[in-house]
Amino acid sequence: MPGSLLRAMTRALLASFCTIAFTAPVTGEEAAPQRTDLSAKDLKRVLKVTEPTTDFSKAEQFEPMQGGAGTSTKPINGDSFSHFSANITFSEEETFKLGNALFRKFWVSSPSSTQASDGLGPLFNARACQNCHLKDGRGRPPEGNADATSMFLRLARPARTDEERQAVADLKAVNFPDTTYGAQLQDMAVPGIPAEGRMVITYTEEPVALSGGETTMLRKPAYSVADLNYGPLEADTTLSPRVANQMPGLGLIEAIADADILAKADPDDRDGDGISGRAARARDHRTGEMKLGRFGWKAQNASVRDQSSSAFAGDIGISTPDAPRHYGDCTEAQEKCRSMPNGVQARLGDTEAPDPVLDLVTFYSENLAVPARRNVGDATVLKGKSLFYGAGCASCHTPKYVTRRDAANKAQSFQLIWPYSDFLLHDMGDGLADGQQVGDASGREWRTPPLWGIGLTEVVNGHTFFLHDGRARNLTEAILWHGGEAQPARDRFASLTPEERKALVTFLESL
C-alpha cells in the first residue's frame, strides 16, 4: 500500500468520530470535527473495527455482512436488490411493503377515474419509480431494443450574472434550467401535448494499451437532442446524461456520521497524495437547512427523502409536500403544458402525492437490504483486494464505516458497513467531464459512488454498463475511464499483469 494512502486513511480514522451540523465546505486548516454520538468505549471499538486492513491473507471479521445486521443473505437472483433489511421490525415490514407498492405504482394522466393515481406529467421520463430503478437496480443507456427510460439528460446553463453566481454560491440554486425545456429533457408526455424531444447518443471507439500486450476498446459518447418540439435549446445549455443509481443501502449511507465523511475531505491536497476530495453542501427541501450532500451523481441531495421528492417532480411530474410542483418540469414557456389539469384531489391533500406517500416511498428506499458478499475468502478475491488497496483505489472508495448511534431508525444504528465510498466530490478529468455545475460540484466533479452490490448488476439488471452514463461496458472499462485525481490509480491498474487485473475485477465482482 502506498505510504500516502495509509497516512491519509489513518488520519481520517483518527479524526472521524463526530456528529456535527454541516454549514460550509471544510478547508485545510480547520479543526477536524468530533463525533459526539459515541462513548469512550464505543470510540475504541469503532477505531479498531474500521482500521484499514493490512492483512490480505484472509477475509476480515464481519466482511461478508457488508450491510451490517440488515444484510440480505437470501439466494442470489434477479430480486437480490429488492429485499427488506433483515433487522427491521415486523411492523416495519408492512410499511416497507406499502412503500414498495407505491414505488411500483403507475401514475396516469389527469383527469382520471383513479383519482389517487392521477397527475402524471404532463411531461415526464417515467410513469413509476420502478421504471428507472428496475428491480431496484442500475439504469442503462439504450442499447439495441432497450428504451431510454432509465437514462435521461439533465439540462442546465451556467450563471450569467453576479446575482446568479451568488445564488449558486449560497445554494439558493444549484444551477439554472433551460428557459424552454427546464431541468431535464422529457421524452414522454400525456395525451394532448408533444414530448420535448429525444436523446441521441453516438459512440467512437478508442483503443487503450494495457501491460502484458492486451488492448481494450473504450467507447467515447457524444450527446445531442433531436425532434425538439418547443424550439431550440439555449445556446449555453449543457447536456448531462444520467443513468439511475441502484437502491440498496441508502438508509445506511444516510446514517454515516457527517464527520466521518468530512474528515476525509482534503480540498487543497495538503497531504500531497493527489487526492483532494471536497464535501458537497445541499439544502434540505423542507427546511432549507444546509446539510452534507451525499446522494445523487453530484451529491446534490442530503437525504433519501430529498432524492425521492426530486425524482417524483422531475422524472414523473408528480408533486409532493416537499416539492409541490404540480406541473413537474413544465416551464413558463410551455403554456399548454401548464394549462393541463393536474392530479390534486382536495379530499386527499394539496399535492398529487400527499402524505403519507412520500413517507412510505422514503422508508422503502431507506430499507432495501445490501446483499451479502460472495467468496470473501477466495484466494483470487483476496489477491484482488490487495491490489485494489495497493493501486490506491481505497483512497476514494473508503471501505467501511460504523454508522451513528443516534440514527433515526434503530435498524441503521451502530452498524459496521462496507459501502466502498468516501461520498466526496472528486475531479475525474476531461474524459468524464460533463461541463455542468450542480451546486458545489463543478463540471469535472462527481461523487464517489458506493461499490457494494456492483458485482450483481448483471444478475439483477441483465447488463454490465457502468459510470454515470453507462459508457463502460464492463468494470475494466469503468476503471480505465478514471482520470483527474484517479489517474494514478487508473495507471497502476493498467500496468498490472493481465492476471492481476483479472483478480482485481474478481474482487469487485464479489462486492
C-alpha positions in Angstrom: 0.0 0.0 0.0 1.4 3.5 -0.9 2.6 5.3 2.3 0.5 8.4 1.4 -2.6 6.2 1.2 -2.0 4.6 4.6 -1.3 8.1 6.1 -4.4 9.5 4.6 -6.7 6.7 5.8 -5.1 6.7 9.2 -5.6 10.5 9.5 -9.2 10.1 8.5 -9.9 7.4 11.0 -8.3 9.2 13.9 -10.3 12.4 13.1 -13.6 10.9 12.1 -15.8 10.3 15.0 -18.4 13.0 15.4 -21.8 14.3 14.6 -22.0 18.0 13.6 -24.1 20.5 11.8 -22.8 20.9 8.3 -22.7 24.6 7.2 -19.8 25.0 4.8 -17.1 23.2 3.0 -14.2 22.0 5.2 -10.8 23.6 4.2 -7.3 22.7 5.1 -6.6 24.4 8.5 -10.0 23.9 10.1 -10.1 21.6 13.1 -11.3 18.1 12.4 -14.9 17.6 13.6 -15.5 15.3 16.5 -18.3 12.7 16.9 -20.5 13.1 20.0 -22.7 10.0 19.5 -20.1 7.6 20.8 -19.0 6.8 24.3 -15.3 6.3 25.0 -15.9 2.6 24.9 -17.7 2.8 21.6 -15.0 5.0 20.2 -12.4 2.4 21.0 -14.4 -0.3 19.3 -15.0 1.8 16.2 -11.4 2.7 15.9 -10.4 -0.9 16.0 -13.0 -2.3 13.6 -12.6 0.5 11.0 -8.8 0.4 10.9 -7.6 -0.2 7.3 -6.5 -3.8 6.9 -3.0 -4.7 6.0 -3.6 -8.5 6.1 -4.9 -9.8 2.8 -4.3 -13.5 3.6 -7.9 -13.9 4.9 -11.2 -12.2 5.0 -11.8 -9.6 7.7 -14.2 -10.2 10.5 -17.8 -9.4 9.5 -16.7 -8.7 5.9 -19.4 -10.9 4.3 -22.2 -8.8 6.0 -21.5 -5.6 4.1 -24.8 -4.0 5.1 -24.4 -4.8 8.8 -27.1 -6.6 10.6 -29.5 -5.7 7.8 -27.6 -7.6 5.2 -29.7 -9.8 3.0 -28.5 -13.4 2.9 -31.2 -14.6 0.6 -30.3 -16.6 -2.5 -28.7 -14.6 -5.3 -31.1 -14.0 -8.1 -32.9 -11.2 -10.0 -34.5 -10.0 -6.8 -31.3 -9.6 -4.9 -31.7 -5.8 -4.6 -35.3 -5.9 -3.6 -35.3 -7.5 -0.1 -36.0 -5.5 3.0 -33.3 -5.1 5.6 -33.1 -8.2 7.8 -33.2 -6.3 11.0 -36.3 -4.2 10.6 -39.3 -5.0 12.9 -42.3 -7.0 11.8 -44.5 -3.8 11.8 -41.9 -2.1 9.7 -42.1 -4.9 7.1 -45.7 -3.8 6.5 -44.5 -0.2 6.0 -41.8 -1.4 3.6 -44.3 -3.4 1.5 -46.7 -0.4 1.3 -43.8 1.7 0.1 -42.8 -1.0 -2.4 -46.3 -0.9 -3.8 -46.1 2.9 -4.3 -42.6 2.6 -5.7 -44.0 0.3 -8.4 -47.2 2.2 -8.9 -48.0 3.5 -12.4 -49.3 7.1 -12.4 -51.8 8.2 -15.0 -52.7 11.5 -16.6 -55.4 13.8 -15.3 -58.3 13.7 -15.1 -58.8 10.0 -14.3 -61.3 7.8 -12.6 -58.3 6.5 -10.5 -58.1 9.8 -8.6 -55.4 8.6 -6.2 -53.1 7.8 -9.1 -53.5 10.7 -11.5 -51.3 13.7 -12.0 -48.7 12.2 -14.3 -46.5 14.7 -16.1 -47.7 16.5 -18.2 -44.2 16.0 -19.4 -42.2 13.1 -17.9 -39.5 10.5 -18.3 -41.2 7.6 -16.5 -44.6 6.5 -15.1 -43.2 4.8 -12.0 -40.1 4.8 -9.8 -39.6 1.2 -10.7 -39.3 2.1 -14.5 -36.0 3.8 -13.9 -34.8 1.7 -11.0 -35.8 -1.6 -12.5 -35.7 -4.3 -9.8 -34.2 -1.5 -7.6 -31.0 -1.7 -9.6 -28.9 0.3 -12.0 -30.1 2.1 -15.1 -28.6 1.7 -18.6 -28.2 3.6 -21.8 -30.5 2.5 -24.7 -28.8 -0.4 -26.5 -30.4 -2.5 -29.2 -34.1 -2.8 -28.3 -33.8 -1.2 -24.9 -35.6 2.1 -24.4 -34.2 5.2 -22.6 -36.5 5.1 -19.6 -33.7 4.5 -17.1 -31.4 7.3 -18.6 -32.1 10.9 -19.3 -30.4 14.2 -20.0 -30.0 16.9 -17.3 -30.3 20.4 -18.8 -28.6 23.4 -17.2 -26.9 26.6 -18.2 -24.2 28.4 -16.2 -24.8 31.5 -14.1 -24.8 34.7 -16.3 -24.9 37.5 -13.7 -23.3 38.3 -10.4 -26.7 37.7 -8.8 -27.0 34.3 -10.3 -23.4 33.4 -9.3 -24.2 34.4 -5.7 -27.4 32.3 -5.8 -25.3 29.2 -6.6 -22.7 30.1 -4.0 -25.5 30.3 -1.4 -27.1 27.2 -2.8 -30.3 29.1 -3.4 -30.0 27.4 -6.8 -27.7 24.5 -7.9 -27.7 25.8 -11.5 -30.2 27.3 -14.0 -32.5 25.3 -16.2 -33.0 25.9 -19.9 -35.7 28.6 -20.2 -37.9 26.5 -22.5 -37.1 22.9 -21.7 -36.4 23.1 -17.9 -34.0 21.0 -15.9 -34.2 17.8 -17.9 -35.3 16.6 -21.3 -38.7 14.9 -21.1 -39.1 12.3 -23.8 -42.7 11.4 -22.9 -45.9 13.4 -22.5 -49.6 12.9 -21.6 -52.2 12.9 -24.5 -52.7 16.4 -25.9 -49.2 17.8 -25.9 -46.0 16.7 -27.6 -43.0 15.4 -25.7 -40.0 17.7 -25.6 -37.7 15.6 -27.8 -35.3 12.7 -27.6 -31.7 12.0 -26.6 -29.3 10.9 -29.3 -26.0 9.1 -28.4 -23.2 8.4 -30.8 -20.0 6.5 -29.8 -16.5 6.4 -31.2 -14.1 3.6 -30.2 -10.7 4.4 -28.8 -8.0 1.7 -28.2 -6.2 1.6 -24.9 -3.0 -0.4 -24.5 -2.5 -2.4 -21.3 0.5 -4.1 -19.9 1.0 -7.7 -21.0 0.2 -6.9 -24.6 -3.5 -6.5 -24.1 -5.6 -3.8 -25.7 -9.1 -2.8 -24.8 -11.5 -0.5 -26.5 -13.2 2.4 -24.8 -16.3 3.9 -26.3 -16.5 7.7 -26.1 -20.0 9.0 -26.2 -21.3 12.3 -27.7 -24.8 13.6 -26.8 -27.3 15.7 -28.7 -31.0 16.1 -28.9 -33.4 15.5 -31.8 -37.1 16.2 -32.6 -37.3 19.2 -30.3 -41.0 20.3 -30.2 -40.7 23.6 -28.4 -38.0 25.4 -30.3 -34.2 25.3 -29.8 -32.3 24.9 -26.6 -30.5 28.0 -25.3 -27.0 28.3 -26.7 -25.3 27.7 -23.4 -27.4 24.8 -22.2 -25.3 21.8 -21.3 -26.4 18.2 -21.6 -25.5 15.8 -18.8 -26.6 12.2 -19.2 -27.5 10.3 -16.1 -28.5 6.6 -15.5 -30.5 5.6 -12.4 -28.4 4.5 -9.4 -29.1 1.2 -7.7 -31.1 1.4 -4.5 -29.8 -0.9 -1.7 -28.2 0.6 1.4 -29.4 4.2 1.0 -30.6 4.4 4.6 -27.2 3.2 5.9 -25.5 5.8 3.8 -27.7 8.5 5.4 -26.7 7.1 8.8 -23.0 7.6 8.3 -21.9 10.4 10.7 -21.3 13.7 8.8 -17.8 14.0 10.3 -16.7 10.6 9.1 -17.2 11.9 5.6 -15.9 15.4 6.3 -12.7 14.2 7.9 -11.7 12.6 4.6 -12.1 15.9 2.7 -8.8 17.5 1.6 -9.8 20.2 -0.9 -6.3 21.7 -1.0 -4.5 18.4 -1.1 -2.4 19.4 1.9 -1.0 15.9 2.4 0.2 15.8 -1.2 -1.3 12.5 -2.1 -3.0 13.9 -5.2 -6.5 13.2 -3.8 -8.4 16.4 -3.0 -12.0 15.3 -2.3 -14.5 18.0 -1.4 -17.6 17.8 0.6 -20.8 18.9 -1.1 -23.4 21.0 0.5 -27.1 20.6 0.0 -30.2 22.4 1.3 -32.9 20.3 3.0 -36.0 20.5 0.8 -38.4 21.1 3.7 -36.4 23.4 6.0 -33.8 25.0 3.7 -31.2 24.0 6.3 -27.7 23.5 4.9 -26.6 19.8 5.2 -24.0 17.5 3.8 -24.8 16.3 0.3 -24.4 12.6 -0.2 -27.0 11.3 -2.7 -27.1 11.7 -6.5 -24.3 11.6 -9.1 -23.1 15.0 -7.9 -24.1 14.7 -4.2 -26.8 17.3 -4.7 -29.2 15.8 -2.1 -28.7 15.4 1.6 -31.3 12.7 2.3 -33.2 9.8 0.8 -36.4 11.8 1.2 -34.9 14.8 -0.8 -33.7 12.4 -3.5 -37.2 10.9 -3.7 -39.1 14.1 -3.9 -36.8 15.4 -6.6 -37.4 12.2 -8.6 -41.2 12.5 -8.2 -41.2 16.0 -9.5 -38.5 15.8 -12.2 -38.9 12.3 -13.5 -42.6 11.6 -13.2 -44.2 15.1 -12.8 -45.8 14.3 -9.5 -46.0 16.9 -6.7 -45.2 16.0 -3.1 -45.3 18.1 0.1 -41.5 18.6 -0.3 -41.6 19.5 -4.0 -45.1 20.9 -4.7 -44.6 21.2 -8.4 -48.0 20.0 -9.9 -46.6 20.5 -13.4 -43.3 18.8 -12.8 -40.6 20.3 -15.1 -43.0 22.2 -17.4 -41.7 25.8 -17.8 -43.5 29.1 -18.2 -42.6 28.9 -21.9 -44.7 25.7 -22.3 -48.1 27.3 -21.8 -50.2 24.4 -22.9 -48.3 22.0 -20.6 -49.1 24.3 -17.7 -52.7 24.6 -18.6 -53.3 20.9 -18.5 -55.3 19.5 -15.5 -53.3 18.3 -12.5 -54.0 15.5 -10.1 -54.5 17.4 -6.9 -57.6 16.0 -5.0 -58.7 18.3 -2.2 -60.1 15.4 -0.2 -56.7 13.7 -0.2 -54.4 16.7 0.2 -52.9 19.7 -1.6 -50.4 17.7 -3.7 -50.7 14.9 -6.2 -48.8 12.5 -3.8 -49.8 13.8 -0.4 -48.6 12.4 2.9 -48.0 9.6 3.6 -47.0 8.7 0.0 -43.5 10.3 0.2 -43.0 8.9 3.7 -43.7 5.4 2.6 -41.6 5.6 -0.5 -38.8 7.1 1.5 -39.0 4.3 4.1 -38.9 1.7 1.4 -35.9 3.3 -0.2 -34.1 3.6 3.1 -34.6 -0.1 4.0 -33.6 -2.0 0.8 -31.0 -4.5 2.0 -27.5 -4.7 0.8 -26.8 -8.3 -0.4 -24.1 -10.3 1.3 -20.7 -10.6 -0.1 -19.7 -13.7 -2.0 -16.4 -15.6 -1.9 -14.7 -13.3 0.5 -12.1 -15.9 1.4 -11.3 -17.0 -2.1 -7.6 -16.7 -2.9 -8.2 -14.7 -6.1 -10.7 -12.3 -4.4 -8.2 -11.7 -1.6 -5.4 -11.1 -4.1 -7.7 -8.6 -6.0 -8.5 -6.9 -2.7 -4.8 -6.4 -2.0 -4.3 -5.0 -5.5 -7.3 -2.7 -5.0 -5.7 -1.2 -1.9 -2.2 -1.2 -3.5 -3.4 0.7 -6.6 -4.8 3.5 -4.4 -8.5 2.8 -5.2 -9.3 2.8 -1.5 -8.2 6.5 -1.3 -11.6 7.4 -2.6 -13.6 4.2 -2.3 -13.3 4.1 1.5 -14.1 0.5 2.5 -16.0 0.7 5.8 -17.8 2.9 8.4 -19.7 2.4 11.7 -23.0 4.3 11.5 -24.3 6.8 14.1 -25.5 5.6 17.4 -28.3 8.1 17.1 -29.5 7.1 13.6 -33.2 7.9 13.0 -34.0 4.2 12.6 -32.6 1.6 15.0 -32.1 -0.7 12.1 -29.4 1.6 10.8 -27.8 2.4 14.2 -24.2 1.5 15.0 -23.8 -0.8 12.1 -20.5 -1.8 10.6 -21.0 -1.3 6.8 -18.8 -1.6 3.7 -20.0 0.8 1.0 -16.6 1.5 -0.5 -17.1 5.2 -1.0 -16.0 8.5 0.7 -19.1 10.2 -0.7 -17.0 13.3 -1.6 -16.7 15.2 -4.9 -13.6 14.4 -7.0 -12.2 15.9 -10.2 -12.4 12.9 -12.6 -10.7 14.5 -15.5 -11.6 15.6 -19.0 -12.8 12.2 -20.2 -15.7 12.0 -17.7 -16.4 15.8 -17.5 -20.0 16.8 -18.4 -19.3 20.6 -18.2 -22.4 21.0 -15.9 -22.1 22.6 -12.5 -24.5 21.3 -9.8 -24.3 23.3 -6.6 -20.8 22.8 -5.2 -19.9 20.2 -7.9 -18.1 21.5 -11.0 -18.4 20.2 -14.5 -15.5 17.9 -13.8 -16.5 16.6 -10.4 -18.5 13.5 -9.4 -19.4 12.0 -6.1 -17.6 8.7 -5.4 -20.3 6.1 -6.0 -20.6 3.2 -3.5 -19.5 -0.1 -4.8 -21.5 -2.6 -2.7 -23.7 -4.7 -4.9 -21.8 -3.8 -8.1 -21.0 -7.4 -8.8 -24.7 -8.4 -9.0 -25.6 -5.8 -11.7 -25.8 -8.4 -14.4 -27.7 -10.8 -12.3 -30.3 -8.2 -11.3 -30.4 -6.0 -14.4 -29.1 -8.1 -17.2 -26.2 -5.8 -18.2 -22.8 -4.5 -17.1 -23.0 -0.9 -18.1 -21.2 1.4 -15.5 -20.4 5.1 -14.8 -22.8 8.0 -14.8 -23.9 7.4 -18.4 -23.3 3.7 -18.8 -20.5 4.2 -21.3 -18.4 1.5 -19.7 -19.5 -2.0 -20.8 -17.6 -3.7 -18.0 -15.7 -3.0 -14.9 -12.3 -2.9 -16.7 -13.6 -0.1 -19.0 -15.1 1.7 -16.0 -11.7 1.8 -14.2 -9.9 2.9 -17.4 -12.2 5.9 -17.8 -11.0 7.3 -14.4 -8.9 10.4 -14.8 -8.1 13.6 -12.8 -7.5 12.7 -9.2 -8.0 9.0 -10.0 -5.4 9.0 -12.9 -2.6 7.4 -10.8 -4.8 4.6 -9.6 -6.1 4.0 -13.1 -2.5 3.9 -14.4 -1.5 1.4 -11.8 -4.4 -0.8 -12.8 -3.3 -0.6 -16.5 0.3 -1.5 -15.5 -0.8 -4.7 -13.7 -0.3 -8.0 -15.4 -3.4 -9.5 -17.1 -3.7 -12.0 -14.2 -3.6 -9.2 -11.6 -6.2 -7.1 -13.4 -8.5 -10.1 -13.6 -8.0 -10.7 -9.9 -8.9 -7.0 -9.0 -12.0 -7.2 -11.1 -12.9 -10.5 -9.5 -12.7 -8.7 -6.1 -15.1 -6.0 -7.4 -17.5 -8.7 -8.6 -17.6 -10.2 -5.1 -18.9 -6.9 -3.6 
